[in-house]
Amino acid sequence: MWGIGFVLLLGLAFSVSEYLARQWMPRTQTGFEIGAPFQLTDHTGQIVTEEIFTGRASAVFFGFTHCPEICPTTLNDLANARQALAEGREKLQIVFITLDPERDTVEVLKDFIPYFGEQVTGITGKPENVLQLARDWGIFWERIQTSGGGYTLDHTATVFLLNEQGRMTGTIDIAEPPDVVEAKLKKLVTRL
């Protein structure tokens, strides 16, 4: 009886270790493209397209500025991990794409983004264009009504890691500890 339990436990441990090992590796050797062409506006009022994801590595996060905890914490953690990189930090940009373009205007992002550092770019635009971009990336989001007639959003809270060609090479889960986040960013920029 104990032997069967031990074998099952060993199998479970192996499966978990294989899963964790895959989280550290790119999903394919060459990565894969996500999304589609787009034209939106950054927090400085400049037009941005999918070309923003080429030339440098990118950590891309979809969220909203009225988020009470997860979004600002994730951006802060990414900025801190980027700053902690001994080498290569100049090769990495952080891109925040709003899921709430009705409230997250250029003016709102212009006030919000500087809290996280100069290498962070905020993106907004016409609601239909922003939300199409989110759909193209496979992002889940849902508006949740709150008391008093307001709303919040429930959404995918994954950071997407893109190489300098704009191909996804991995992800960061928001629950990962800072040392893991930093290691993933370091690995991303050392491949450039």
N, C-alpha and C positions, 0 to 999 in steps of 0.2 A: 504494500500500500504506500509506504513512504517512498519507494522507488519511483512509482508513477508520478507522485506529487513532485518529486525532485526533477524528473524529466520534463514535466510541464513547466515548472518554474524556470528551468534552464532554457527551454524553448522560448518562453516569454521574455526572459532577459536578453537572449540573442536577438529577438525581433525588435525590441526596444533599442538595443545598441545599433542595429542596422538602420533603423529609422533616424536616430540621432546622427549617425555618420552621414547619411544622405543630406541632412539639413546643412552640413558644412560644405557640401560639394555643389557645384553648378548642376542644374537639372539635366543639361546635356553638355557635350564638349564645346559646342559653339554657341550655346544659349539659344533663346528663341525670342522672336519679336512679339510684342504685345501692343495692343491698341491699334489706332489708325491715325491717319493725318488729322491734324486739328489746327485751329487758330484761335487763341485765347489771349488774355491780357495778364501781365505780371503785376506785382504790387507797386511797381514804379510807373505803370501806365503804358509800358512797352508791349507791342504785339509779340507773342511767342507761338511757336509751332512745335511740332514733334522734333525739330532740330535741336531743341533745348537738351535733348537726351543724348546728343552726340558730342564728341570731343573731350568729355570728362565722364568719370563714373558718377552715377546718381543713386541717391537713396530717396525713393519716392513714397510719399505718404498722402493718402486721401483722408480729409477730416473737415472740421469746421471750427471757426474761432469762438463760437459760443459754447463749445464743449467744456464741461466743468472740470475734467481731469485727464482723460486718456490722450487727447490730441496735444495739449500743451506739454504734458509730461513726455510724450513720445518725441516731440520736436526738441525739447530740452535734452533728453537722453541722447538723441542723435547728434545734436550740436556738441555736447560734452564728449561723446565718443570720437567725433571727428577731431575736436581740439586735442584730445589725448594722443592722437596718432603722432609718433615721433617723425615719421617720414610719409610723404604722400598726401597730406591733408589738402594741399592745393589742387590735387587731382580729383577731389570729391566735392560734389554739390548736393545739397539737400533741397528737394522740391516738395512743397506742400500744395496740394490741389484741393480746393474747397469742394465740399459736397452741398454747400448752402450758399449758392451764388446770390440769392435774393438778399441775404443779410451781409454776406462777405464780399462787399464791393472793393474796388481798388483802394478807396480811402480807408476802409476798415483794415484791409491787409497791410496797407502802408504803415499803420500804427502797430499792428500785431507782429509782423515778421521781424523787425529789428531786435526784438527781445531774444531772438535765437541766433543771431550772428549774421555776418555779411555774406556767408556762403549759402544762405537759405533764400530760396525764391518762392514767393506765394503766387498762385495762379487762380484766376477767376475769369468770368466772362458771362455771356448770355446764358441764362439757365439751361436752355435746350442744348447748347453746345457743351457746357460743362458736364451735364448729366449724360450726354452721348459719350463723352470721353470716359466717364466712369463705367458705363455699360461696356464700352469697347475693352476696358481693362478687366471686366468681370467683377466689378466692385458691387457688393451688396450695400444698399442703404434703404432706410425706411424712416419716414417722419413720424414721430411719436408726439401726440398732443399732450400738453402739460396743463396743470391748473392755471386759470387766469387767461386762457386763450393762447398761450405761447406754445412752443414746440421745441423738441430736441431731436437728435438723429441717432439711430442705431445704425452702425456701418461696419464694414470690413476694417479691421485695425491691424493690417499687415504692412510692413515696410518692404517695398520691392527694390531689389538691388540690380542696377543695370550697368553693364560695362560701357566703355567709351563709344561703342557702336550702337548703343541704345538697345542692346539685347539683355533680357533678364537672365541673370546668372544665379539668383538665390533670393531668399527672403529673410526678414527678421520678424520674429513673433514679439509682440509687445511685452510678453511675460519673460523674455529672455534676460538674464542678468547682464549688467554693464560690461563685464569682461568678455562675454560671448558676443555682444553687439560690437565691441571694439575689435575683437578678433575677426569677425566677419567683414567689417569695414577695411581692416588692414589687409586681409586677403584680397578684397576687391581691388584696392588701389595698387597692390604689389603686382598684380597681373598686368597692369598697364605698361 
